[in-house]
């Protein structure tokens, strides 16, 4: 995951905060059944004001949302794990139209990255 964040850091947009991340080998993450298998993480979209870690959360409709830097982050996440990103849910219609993300309810203010493997005991996480 850290490899995915390096290119975004070079845009001078500050650090990339993340929210709920599944434990490496799975385990209960209260409030997020989808994160219990260790294959999901929530990442905040990039802001234009370099305040990712000190300001409130934004949505894709916020005036401080940086679509170009968020696009770069998504591309970096996919490049860091080729063939192992099953979905990225984030409701920015431009990024959806570009085929970078998919719409999912309540995903206006964060990117939900679901990783996958060729073999996994839960078919939801099979590539």
N, C-alpha and C positions, 0 to 999 in steps of 0.2 A: 504494500500500500504506500509506503513512503516514497517509492520510486515514482508513483503517479503524481505526487505532490510537488516534486522538484520543478518541473517545467512551469507550473503556475506560480511558484514563488519567484521566478525570474521576471514576471510581469509587474513586479512591485505592487502587488495587490495585498500583501500581508499573508499571514498564515491561513491555512484552510482548516476551519473547525469541523469537527464531526460530532455526531450525536450518538445514538445507540449503535453499538457494534457488538456482534455476536462474539462469544468467547471462542478461542481457537479450536477447541474440540467440542463446542456446543455447551449447552447448559441453560437453565432458566434465566431469562431476562424479563423481569416483570413488566407487563404492559405491551410486550412485543413477541407474540408467538412466532412470528416469521423470523425473528433473530435468534431463536433458540438452537439452531443447527450450526452456528458459527460461520455462516456463509453470507451474511447480510450486514450492511453498514449504512448509516445515514450520514450524508455530507451536506453541509450548508452551501448554497450558491454563493458565488463570489460577488463582492460589493465593489463599487467604484471608489469608495472613500477609504479604503484600506482598514476598515473597522470591523473585520470579520469577527474578532475575538472580544471586542469591547462594546459593540453596539447591539441592539436587538436584532432578532431574526428578520429576514426580508422574504418577500415572495418574488416570483418572476415578473410581477406587475409593479414592484417598487421602483421609485426613481433612482435608487442607489444600486439597483441590480446591474451587474456587468455581464451581459450575455456573451460577449466575446471571450472573456476570461473563463466563464463557466463552461463554454464550449471547449476551450482548451483543456480544462480540467477533465471533462468527460473523455476527450480523446486520449489524454494521458492515462486515465484509469484503464481504458480499454487496451492501450498499447502496453501497459505494464503487466497485463494478464491475458495475452492473446488466446482467444478461444475459451476463456473461463469467466467471461461476464455474460450472464444469461439475460438480465434485464437491468435497465436503469430507469426507474420511474421518477419522472419530474414533469410537471404540467406546462412547461413553456411551449406554446404551440409552434414556435419557430423551430426549436430543437426537435420537437416531435416530427414536424414536416421534413426535417433534414435526416430523420431516421436515427438520431442519436439517443432519444429517450422515448418513453411511452407514458401515456396518461394513466393515472391511477388516483382514485379518490384520496383527498387529504395530502397530496404531494405537491402543493404549490410553494412550500417554503423549505423543502429539502429534497435532495437526490437520494433515492433509496437504491443502492447498488446490490444486486443479487449475483453472487458468484456461483459457479457450477463446476462439476467434475464429470469426467466420462463415466465413472462408476461412483455411485453414492447410494446409501441405503434408502434415502428418501427421493423418490422420482422427481420431486419438485426441483431438486438441485442437480439433476443430470443434464449435461450439455447436449 
